[in-house]
């Protein structure tokens, strides 16, 4: 690119000198002079404003997709700021999405001679080091990490599941397993019903041409657990990891705004108003007992599902830190560690959401399937709420079933918010949190089962 530009400028300067000599002898500016100057100006503008120039160098559909994603990113930031969507994820994700689709340039870091024919950015290259030659992959990664400023974050923390484990650890430090222990049967039933989308989406995805491992990676979106989606897609569909992660977190943010409508559609007002009394003779568990139970579950689940052990360990380590009484650890994990990793998670998801990725024909069905998985899980959770309503003789509010969808603590807050609008005196939050926490555990178990069964089918 530089050589080509230099050649253009050299020819232009020569023409300009000849025009000057002609002008000096005749007193008039030649047409060639004006033409060459206009060429230099156009070339300079396209070099300087490459974000705009690349819009006209690609297919109109891709250019329109870039503009649409810029607008979508700004909208996500606005909705996050207004509290309609989860601000912790949506604000950095929205800014990243808008910026990455604006900051496109003629750039090929691995092949500078090809710069004029390839568009890229200075943020991240997800496919770097994805070839079959190990030595070449290592060389590509080292080169890219010295150019793209977010490549080290993506390569060293994102693509290997590290950031998912850190977020899960932070989530664990906020969970009180006492809510599960207060209603273990109810919590488990609701969580199992709320996994409906994780199972039914698999056959639906295969009808779109996805393989069984790819379908399972997509279906786990129905578990509504972001770190689990990241982890499972890396194991079962690494080539679809980026779009699955982006779609999953985009829709997880939308659950806060969409699930209230599903609740009002499926549950009549008279049932939404049912208050839930605390269990009679409820045992109060000590911190030592909670820590012992968390440790036993961590070891047991890791023993049964070693493929999901990193996430299982991270979750229960957070719980153990909460109950250990070590305030310094708890403040670190539940504060700076959790919020810093969440910020970079949202930022990376937005940066990865470029138009060329979203417009891939194999990615577009993910938009439908992700929505389908979460919708089926929400329906399943509310069906579980109805089941427990009849089993308990009308003592369980069916709305609590939506909290079985393990988007902690979003769905629990959604359940309480909807109920409070119809009956300000009704409190279902403790039961909802129990289902929420149990949903996290059941999603980890199902993800481990999927990885154990289908990982050997990955080509």
Residue pairs with C-beta under 8 A, 6 or more apart in sequence:
1 106
1 112
1 115
1 116
4 116
5 43
5 47
8 39
8 40
8 43
9 40
12 36
12 37
12 39
12 40
15 32
15 33
15 36
16 33
16 36
16 37
18 32
19 29
19 30
19 32
19 33
19 36
22 28
22 30
23 29
23 30
23 33
45 53
46 53
50 104
50 105
50 106
51 102
51 103
51 104
51 105
53 106
54 104
54 105
54 106
54 119
55 63
55 66
55 67
56 63
57 106
57 119
58 119
61 359
62 355
62 356
62 359
65 355
65 358
65 359
66 101
66 102
66 104
66 354
66 355
67 101
69 97
69 98
69 101
69 353
69 354
69 355
69 358
70 97
70 98
70 101
70 102
71 98
72 94
72 97
72 98
73 93
73 94
73 95
73 96
73 97
73 98
73 99
73 101
73 350
73 353
74 94
74 98
75 94
76 85
76 90
76 91
76 93
76 94
76 97
76 250
76 253
77 90
77 91
77 94
77 95
77 98
78 94
79 85
79 90
79 257
80 86
80 87
80 89
80 90
80 91
80 94
80 253
81 87
81 91
84 256
84 257
85 253
85 254
85 256
85 257
86 252
86 253
86 256
86 410
88 339
88 342
88 343
88 346
89 249
89 252
89 253
89 342
89 345
89 346
89 349
90 253
90 346
91 346
92 343
92 344
92 346
92 347
92 350
93 249
93 250
93 253
93 346
93 347
93 349
93 350
93 353
94 350
95 347
95 350
96 346
96 347
96 348
96 349
96 350
96 351
96 353
97 350
97 351
97 353
98 350
99 350
99 351
100 121
100 123
100 350
100 351
100 352
100 353
100 354
101 353
101 354
101 355
103 121
103 122
103 123
104 119
104 120
104 121
104 354
105 119
105 120
105 121
105 122
106 115
106 116
106 118
106 119
106 120
107 115
107 118
107 119
107 120
107 121
107 122
108 114
108 115
108 117
108 118
108 120
109 120
109 125
109 143
109 144
109 147
109 148
110 128
110 140
110 143
110 144
111 118
121 148
121 354
122 147
122 148
122 149
123 148
123 149
123 150
123 351
124 148
124 150
124 151
124 153
124 154
124 348
124 351
124 352
125 144
125 148
125 151
126 154
126 159
126 242
126 352
126 357
128 140
128 141
128 144
128 151
128 155
129 137
129 138
129 140
129 141
129 144
129 155
130 137
131 137
131 140
141 151
141 155
144 151
145 151
145 152
145 155
150 347
150 348
150 351
153 344
153 348
154 348
154 352
156 162
157 163
157 166
157 344
158 230
158 345
158 348
159 234
159 241
160 234
161 230
161 231
161 234
161 310
161 311
163 230
163 341
163 344
163 345
163 348
164 226
164 227
164 228
164 230
164 231
164 311
165 227
165 231
165 310
165 311
165 313
165 314
166 314
166 337
166 338
166 341
167 226
167 227
167 338
167 341
167 342
167 345
168 227
168 228
168 311
168 314
168 315
168 318
169 314
169 315
169 317
169 318
169 321
169 333
169 337
169 338
170 318
170 333
170 334
170 337
170 338
170 339
170 341
170 342
171 227
171 315
171 318
171 338
171 408
171 440
172 314
172 315
172 316
172 317
172 318
172 319
172 321
172 322
173 318
173 319
173 321
173 322
173 330
173 333
173 334
173 338
174 318
174 322
174 334
174 338
174 408
174 409
175 318
175 319
175 322
175 408
175 437
175 440
176 290
176 322
176 433
176 437
177 285
177 290
177 293
177 294
177 319
177 437
178 284
178 285
178 290
179 187
179 430
179 431
179 433
179 434
179 436
179 437
180 187
180 434
180 437
180 438
181 283
181 285
181 290
181 293
182 278
182 279
182 282
182 430
182 434
183 279
183 431
183 434
186 388
186 392
186 396
186 431
186 434
186 435
187 431
187 434
187 435
187 437
187 438
188 438
188 442
189 384
189 387
189 388
190 381
190 384
190 385
190 388
190 400
190 401
190 403
190 404
190 435
190 438
190 439
191 404
191 406
191 435
191 438
191 439
191 441
191 442
192 384
192 404
192 442
193 380
193 381
193 383
193 384
193 385
193 387
193 401
193 404
194 377
194 378
194 380
194 381
194 384
194 401
194 402
194 404
194 405
194 406
194 435
194 439
195 222
195 223
195 377
195 380
195 404
195 439
195 442
195 443
195 446
196 222
196 376
196 377
196 379
196 380
196 381
196 383
197 219
197 221
197 222
197 223
197 372
197 373
197 374
197 375
197 376
197 377
197 378
197 380
198 219
198 220
198 222
198 223
198 373
198 377
198 443
198 446
199 219
199 222
200 219
200 222
200 376
201 215
201 218
201 219
201 221
201 222
201 369
201 372
201 373
201 376
202 212
202 215
202 216
202 219
203 215
204 369
204 372
205 214
205 215
205 218
205 219
205 365
205 369
206 212
206 215
208 365
208 369
210 218
210 365
211 457
212 454
212 457
213 236
213 237
213 454
213 455
213 457
213 458
214 236
214 237
214 240
216 232
216 236
216 450
216 453
216 454
217 232
217 233
217 235
217 236
217 237
217 240
217 244
217 450
218 237
218 240
218 244
218 366
218 369
218 370
218 373
219 369
219 373
219 450
220 228
220 229
220 232
220 233
220 373
220 443
220 446
220 447
220 450
221 229
221 244
221 247
221 248
221 251
221 369
221 370
221 373
221 374
222 373
222 374
222 376
222 377
223 229
223 377
223 405
223 406
223 439
223 442
223 443
223 446
223 447
224 252
224 255
224 374
224 377
224 405
224 406
224 407
224 411
224 439
224 443
225 406
225 407
225 408
225 439
225 440
225 443
225 444
225 447
226 248
226 249
226 252
226 345
226 407
227 311
227 314
228 311
228 443
228 444
228 447
229 244
229 245
229 248
229 249
230 241
230 245
230 248
231 308
231 310
231 311
231 447
232 447
232 450
232 451
233 240
233 241
233 244
233 245
234 241
235 307
235 451
235 455
235 458
236 450
236 451
236 454
236 455
236 458
237 244
237 458
238 458
240 362
240 363
240 366
242 352
242 357
243 357
243 358
243 360
243 363
243 366
244 366
244 370
245 349
245 352
246 349
246 352
246 353
246 357
246 358
247 366
247 367
247 370
248 370
249 345
249 346
249 349
250 349
250 353
250 370
251 370
251 371
251 374
252 374
252 407
252 410
255 374
255 378
255 405
255 407
255 410
255 411
255 414
256 410
256 413
256 414
259 378
259 402
259 405
259 411
259 414
260 414
260 417
260 418
262 375
262 378
262 379
262 382
262 402
263 272
263 382
263 399
263 402
263 414
263 415
263 418
264 272
264 418
266 379
266 382
266 398
267 382
267 385
267 398
267 399
269 422
271 389
271 397
271 398
271 399
272 397
272 398
272 399
272 418
272 419
272 422
272 423
273 419
273 422
273 423
273 426
274 389
274 394
274 395
274 396
274 397
274 398
274 423
274 426
275 397
275 423
275 425
275 426
275 427
275 428
276 395
276 396
276 397
276 400
276 426
276 427
276 428
276 430
276 431
277 395
278 430
285 293
287 323
287 324
287 325
288 323
290 319
290 323
291 319
291 320
291 323
291 324
294 316
294 319
294 320
294 323
295 316
295 320
297 316
297 441
298 312
298 313
298 315
298 316
298 317
298 320
301 308
301 309
301 312
301 441
301 444
301 445
301 448
302 309
302 312
302 313
304 448
305 312
305 444
305 445
305 448
305 449
305 451
305 452
307 448
307 451
307 452
307 455
308 444
308 445
308 447
308 448
308 451
311 444
311 447
312 444
312 448
315 440
315 441
315 444
318 333
318 334
321 329
321 330
321 333
322 330
322 334
324 330
357 363
358 364
374 405
377 405
378 402
378 405
380 404
381 401
381 402
381 403
381 404
381 405
381 411
381 435
382 398
382 399
382 401
382 402
383 401
384 401
384 404
385 396
385 397
385 398
385 399
385 400
385 401
385 402
386 398
386 401
388 396
388 398
388 400
388 401
389 395
389 396
389 397
389 398
396 431
397 419
397 426
397 428
397 431
399 415
399 418
399 419
399 428
400 415
400 428
400 431
400 432
400 435
401 435
402 411
402 414
402 415
403 411
403 412
403 414
403 415
403 431
403 432
403 433
403 435
403 436
403 439
404 411
404 435
404 436
404 438
404 439
405 411
405 439
406 436
406 437
406 438
406 439
406 440
406 442
406 443
407 436
408 436
408 437
408 439
408 440
409 433
409 436
411 432
411 436
411 439
412 429
412 432
412 433
412 435
412 436
415 428
415 429
415 432
416 427
416 428
416 429
416 432
419 426
419 428
420 426
